[in-house]
Structure formats: structure tokens, C-alpha cells
């Protein structure tokens, strides 16, 4: 059973980050050149995730992925994992910013 998060930006960002990073082949999240893609709360931040709205949740994640196999199925898995962690009606935008080679 999936626990869905409350409608606060930081909680949404944490849930999206944790869900995305739980997918095999996701090496991490990219905050951008100067950290412009992040969600903040009281001295804390979730780098690589921007929450665009909370009702319904709409998030942008910038992914760093490992080089193995086709990218499309992996992105589908990431999107499904993130959607499953958020409230119904959520929207997830993904950007792949880097591919790490072995």
C-alpha cells in the first residue's frame, strides 16, 4: 500500500524524490548549474525537484540516469513510481540531464 503525501510543497518534493530514486537505474537528481531546480523549507532543500503546484501536485524532476538498456521503459517506471507516491490527479514532468556510464 502506498502512503500519499499531504498538500505541502516540501512533503510533495520529498515523496517525489524518494519515489524517483527508488527506481533502478536512477543515479540521482540534478539541481541544475546553480541549484535553480529545488524545493526549499526552513534551511532544508530537496535538490532536483521543483514543485510547480500542490492541488493537484505537479512536479518537475531532473534525472541523472545510469547507462543501461532503453531509457523509455525506465522513465515510465519513474513516472509511475512518482505518481503512485502523490495525490490523485498529480502531474509529473521528467528531464534527463545526464547519463552516467559504467
C-alpha positions in Angstrom: 0.0 0.0 0.0 1.3 3.4 -0.9 1.3 6.4 1.5 0.3 9.5 -0.2 1.6 12.9 0.9 -0.1 15.9 2.2 -0.5 19.0 0.1 2.6 20.9 1.2 5.4 21.6 -1.3 8.2 20.2 0.8 6.3 16.9 1.5 5.4 16.6 -2.2 9.1 17.2 -3.1 10.4 14.6 -0.6 7.9 12.0 -1.8 8.7 12.6 -5.5 12.5 12.4 -4.8 12.2 9.2 -2.8 10.0 7.5 -5.4 12.2 8.5 -8.3 15.4 7.5 -6.6 13.9 4.1 -5.7 13.8 3.1 -9.4 16.7 1.0 -10.6 18.9 3.0 -13.0 18.2 6.4 -11.4 21.6 7.6 -10.2 20.3 10.8 -8.7 18.7 14.1 -9.3 20.3 17.2 -10.9 19.7 20.6 -9.2 20.9 22.5 -12.2 24.1 24.5 -12.8 23.5 26.9 -9.8 20.9 24.9 -7.9 17.9 26.5 -9.5 15.8 23.3 -9.5 15.0 22.7 -5.9 12.2 22.9 -3.3 13.0 24.7 0.0 11.8 24.8 3.6 13.4 26.4 6.6 17.1 25.8 5.7 16.4 22.5 4.0 16.1 21.7 0.4 15.2 18.9 -2.0 17.6 19.3 -4.9 16.5 18.3 -8.4 12.7 18.6 -7.7 10.6 21.7 -8.4 7.0 21.6 -7.1 5.0 23.7 -9.6 1.7 23.3 -7.7 0.2 21.2 -4.9 -3.5 21.0 -5.8 -3.2 18.7 -7.7 0.5 18.1 -7.4 2.6 19.0 -10.4 6.4 18.3 -10.1 9.4 18.6 -12.3 12.3 16.2 -11.7 15.7 16.5 -13.4 17.2 13.0 -13.5 20.7 11.6 -13.8 20.4 8.0 -15.0 22.8 5.1 -15.4 23.6 3.9 -18.9 21.9 0.5 -19.3 19.2 -0.5 -21.7 16.5 1.6 -23.1 15.6 4.9 -21.5 11.9 4.9 -22.3 10.9 2.0 -20.0 12.9 3.4 -17.2 11.3 6.8 -17.5 7.9 5.1 -17.5 8.8 3.3 -14.2 10.0 6.6 -12.7 6.8 8.4 -13.7 4.6 5.5 -12.3 6.6 5.4 -9.0 6.3 9.2 -8.5 2.6 9.3 -9.5 1.9 6.4 -7.0 3.5 8.5 -4.2 1.4 11.6 -4.8 -2.2 12.5 -4.6 -4.6 11.5 -7.4 -4.5 13.8 -10.4 -0.8 14.5 -10.0 1.3 15.5 -13.0 5.0 14.6 -13.4 7.4 16.2 -15.8 10.8 14.4 -16.3 14.0 15.8 -17.7 17.1 13.6 -18.2 20.1 15.9 -17.8 22.9 13.3 -17.7 23.6 9.7 -18.4 26.4 8.0 -16.3 28.5 5.4 -18.0 29.9 2.4 -16.1 
